[in-house]
């Protein structure tokens, strides 16, 4: 049985949410565009659920993560 990054993100969602949202952690993805999009959507879902954000709020938050990673 294969384990995908998305599976690990879901399994470790509490730790991932804490590290990204509270500790300023970064997520780097190596792979093709399809896989990267799936990882992004999973991470977005984890953040949305943890922070109780609506669709617009989570989109803005995810954009802020991208901006944050480029300004450090």
Z-matrix of the N, CA and C atoms (Angstrom, degrees):
N
C 1 1.457
C 2 1.525 1 109.47
N 3 1.315 2 115.58 1 129.14
C 4 1.458 3 120.33 2 -179.98
C 5 1.517 4 110.80 3 -81.31
N 6 1.309 5 115.42 4 146.35
C 7 1.456 6 122.03 5 173.53
C 8 1.516 7 107.38 6 -114.80
N 9 1.315 8 115.58 7 125.23
C 10 1.452 9 121.34 8 -179.26
C 11 1.528 10 109.85 9 -103.08
N 12 1.325 11 115.63 10 159.18
C 13 1.459 12 121.15 11 178.26
C 14 1.531 13 110.46 12 -54.28
N 15 1.326 14 116.23 13 -40.76
C 16 1.459 15 120.39 14 -179.49
C 17 1.540 16 110.69 15 -60.34
N 18 1.325 17 116.97 16 -38.14
C 19 1.466 18 120.83 17 178.36
C 20 1.523 19 110.54 18 -63.38
N 21 1.316 20 116.33 19 -42.02
C 22 1.467 21 120.74 20 179.38
C 23 1.525 22 111.03 21 -67.46
N 24 1.333 23 116.82 22 -38.83
C 25 1.467 24 119.82 23 176.74
C 26 1.523 25 111.17 24 -60.92
N 27 1.317 26 116.31 25 -43.01
C 28 1.472 27 119.56 26 178.72
C 29 1.525 28 111.14 27 -66.17
N 30 1.324 29 115.76 28 -43.41
C 31 1.464 30 120.13 29 -177.72
C 32 1.524 31 111.21 30 -64.59
N 33 1.311 32 117.04 31 -38.78
C 34 1.465 33 122.33 32 -176.53
C 35 1.525 34 112.18 33 -104.40
N 36 1.334 35 116.49 34 27.87
C 37 1.462 36 121.52 35 -171.75
C 38 1.519 37 114.26 36 -56.47
N 39 1.325 38 118.02 37 -37.69
C 40 1.473 39 119.73 38 -179.62
C 41 1.521 40 110.69 39 -64.75
N 42 1.318 41 116.72 40 -47.56
C 43 1.462 42 120.80 41 -179.84
C 44 1.525 43 111.06 42 -66.61
N 45 1.326 44 116.59 43 -41.57
C 46 1.466 45 120.57 44 179.92
C 47 1.528 46 109.86 45 -63.25
N 48 1.322 47 117.32 46 -46.62
C 49 1.473 48 121.16 47 179.70
C 50 1.521 49 110.06 48 -59.61
N 51 1.311 50 117.49 49 -45.03
C 52 1.471 51 120.71 50 -179.87
C 53 1.528 52 110.58 51 -62.01
N 54 1.324 53 116.09 52 -46.64
C 55 1.457 54 119.24 53 -176.95
C 56 1.526 55 112.15 54 -65.54
N 57 1.311 56 117.39 55 -40.71
C 58 1.465 57 120.63 56 -178.57
C 59 1.527 58 111.13 57 -76.75
N 60 1.320 59 117.14 58 -45.64
C 61 1.459 60 120.84 59 -171.72
C 62 1.526 61 113.74 60 -85.25
N 63 1.310 62 118.07 61 -32.81
C 64 1.458 63 120.54 62 -174.73
C 65 1.532 64 113.72 63 -107.71
N 66 1.317 65 115.97 64 -30.53
C 67 1.459 66 119.36 65 -173.45
C 68 1.530 67 113.33 66 -106.94
N 69 1.331 68 116.70 67 1.70
C 70 1.458 69 120.20 68 177.57
C 71 1.518 70 114.56 69 72.18
N 72 1.331 71 116.48 70 25.60
C 73 1.454 72 121.18 71 -179.96
C 74 1.521 73 112.40 72 -67.47
N 75 1.305 74 115.80 73 160.99
C 76 1.456 75 123.18 74 179.91
C 77 1.516 76 110.21 75 -119.67
N 78 1.308 77 115.87 76 152.66
C 79 1.455 78 122.18 77 175.50
C 80 1.521 79 107.20 78 -121.79
N 81 1.309 80 116.12 79 122.47
C 82 1.458 81 121.93 80 176.92
C 83 1.523 82 107.92 81 -114.97
N 84 1.310 83 116.26 82 134.40
C 85 1.461 84 120.99 83 -177.34
C 86 1.523 85 109.41 84 -121.31
N 87 1.308 86 115.44 85 126.37
C 88 1.463 87 121.35 86 172.93
C 89 1.519 88 107.25 87 -110.47
N 90 1.292 89 117.01 88 129.04
C 91 1.455 90 121.01 89 -179.71
C 92 1.505 91 110.11 90 153.27
N 93 1.299 92 115.46 91 -172.61
C 94 1.460 93 119.11 92 -178.86
C 95 1.522 94 111.10 93 -77.82
N 96 1.311 95 115.82 94 169.82
C 97 1.472 96 121.51 95 -175.65
C 98 1.523 97 112.60 96 -62.85
N 99 1.306 98 117.13 97 -36.64
C 100 1.465 99 120.35 98 179.97
C 101 1.521 100 110.55 99 -63.74
N 102 1.322 101 116.36 100 -46.96
C 103 1.456 102 120.34 101 179.78
C 104 1.531 103 110.66 102 -64.67
N 105 1.320 104 116.70 103 -42.50
C 106 1.464 105 120.13 104 179.50
C 107 1.525 106 111.21 105 -60.84
N 108 1.320 107 117.59 106 -40.39
C 109 1.472 108 121.14 107 178.67
C 110 1.526 109 110.67 108 -65.25
N 111 1.317 110 117.12 109 -40.37
C 112 1.466 111 120.30 110 178.76
C 113 1.526 112 111.35 111 -65.18
N 114 1.319 113 116.49 112 -39.76
C 115 1.467 114 120.35 113 176.87
C 116 1.521 115 109.33 114 -65.32
N 117 1.320 116 117.34 115 -43.97
C 118 1.459 117 121.60 116 178.88
C 119 1.528 118 111.19 117 -58.76
N 120 1.324 119 117.18 118 -47.20
C 121 1.462 120 121.02 119 -179.44
C 122 1.528 121 111.21 120 -63.59
N 123 1.305 122 117.71 121 -37.40
C 124 1.463 123 121.09 122 178.05
C 125 1.521 124 110.27 123 -67.63
N 126 1.325 125 117.32 124 -45.56
C 127 1.457 126 120.63 125 178.01
C 128 1.523 127 110.41 126 -60.97
N 129 1.320 128 116.26 127 -41.85
C 130 1.473 129 120.73 128 177.88
C 131 1.527 130 110.78 129 -59.93
N 132 1.303 131 117.09 130 -42.22
C 133 1.457 132 121.41 131 178.68
C 134 1.528 133 111.62 132 -64.13
N 135 1.325 134 116.33 133 -41.18
C 136 1.469 135 121.06 134 178.11
C 137 1.526 136 109.69 135 -61.25
N 138 1.323 137 116.87 136 -47.68
C 139 1.468 138 121.85 137 -179.91
C 140 1.524 139 110.49 138 -63.70
N 141 1.322 140 117.34 139 -44.91
C 142 1.461 141 121.27 140 -178.01
C 143 1.521 142 111.12 141 -60.58
N 144 1.307 143 116.45 142 -44.06
C 145 1.463 144 120.85 143 -179.64
C 146 1.522 145 110.97 144 -67.41
N 147 1.321 146 116.78 145 -47.77
C 148 1.469 147 121.30 146 -176.83
C 149 1.527 148 111.61 147 -62.36
N 150 1.329 149 116.57 148 -40.95
C 151 1.464 150 120.64 149 -175.29
C 152 1.520 151 113.65 150 -96.68
N 153 1.329 152 117.59 151 0.30
C 154 1.467 153 122.03 152 -178.43
C 155 1.527 154 111.77 153 53.33
N 156 1.321 155 116.14 154 50.90
C 157 1.459 156 121.63 155 -179.13
C 158 1.521 157 110.47 156 -97.90
N 159 1.338 158 115.61 157 148.65
C 160 1.465 159 118.63 158 172.50
C 161 1.532 160 108.45 159 -81.12
N 162 1.315 161 117.30 160 177.98
C 163 1.469 162 121.10 161 -174.93
C 164 1.529 163 112.54 162 -59.56
N 165 1.318 164 117.17 163 -44.85
C 166 1.464 165 120.42 164 -179.11
C 167 1.529 166 110.89 165 -66.28
N 168 1.311 167 116.65 166 -41.64
C 169 1.467 168 120.66 167 -179.97
C 170 1.520 169 112.04 168 -63.61
N 171 1.323 170 116.79 169 -42.96
C 172 1.470 171 118.64 170 -179.09
C 173 1.526 172 110.24 171 -69.32
N 174 1.331 173 118.17 172 -35.89
C 175 1.463 174 120.11 173 176.37
C 176 1.522 175 110.64 174 -61.19
N 177 1.336 176 116.69 175 -44.93
C 178 1.464 177 120.87 176 178.24
C 179 1.524 178 111.33 177 -63.42
N 180 1.317 179 116.55 178 -41.29
C 181 1.460 180 120.30 179 179.56
C 182 1.523 181 110.64 180 -63.86
N 183 1.329 182 116.98 181 -45.27
C 184 1.461 183 120.30 182 -179.55
C 185 1.528 184 110.24 183 -63.44
N 186 1.319 185 117.20 184 -37.45
C 187 1.464 186 120.59 185 176.14
C 188 1.529 187 110.13 186 -63.66
N 189 1.323 188 116.59 187 -40.13
C 190 1.473 189 119.75 188 179.03
C 191 1.528 190 111.10 189 -63.64
N 192 1.328 191 117.43 190 -32.10
C 193 1.465 192 119.95 191 176.68
C 194 1.522 193 110.58 192 -65.45
N 195 1.312 194 116.31 193 -40.63
C 196 1.466 195 119.86 194 178.70
C 197 1.518 196 110.77 195 -65.13
N 198 1.322 197 116.33 196 -43.18
C 199 1.461 198 121.09 197 179.51
C 200 1.527 199 109.73 198 -64.80
N 201 1.320 200 116.21 199 -43.48
C 202 1.467 201 121.38 200 -179.68
C 203 1.526 202 110.49 201 -58.58
N 204 1.319 203 117.22 202 -40.46
C 205 1.458 204 119.48 203 -177.57
C 206 1.520 205 112.10 204 -69.10
N 207 1.327 206 118.28 205 -25.72
C 208 1.457 207 120.83 206 -179.79
C 209 1.517 208 112.62 207 -87.93
N 210 1.317 209 118.48 208 -17.52
C 211 1.452 210 120.43 209 -176.48
C 212 1.522 211 113.40 210 -98.41
N 213 1.303 212 117.25 211 0.08
C 214 1.474 213 119.39 212 179.27
C 215 1.484 214 111.23 213 -90.31
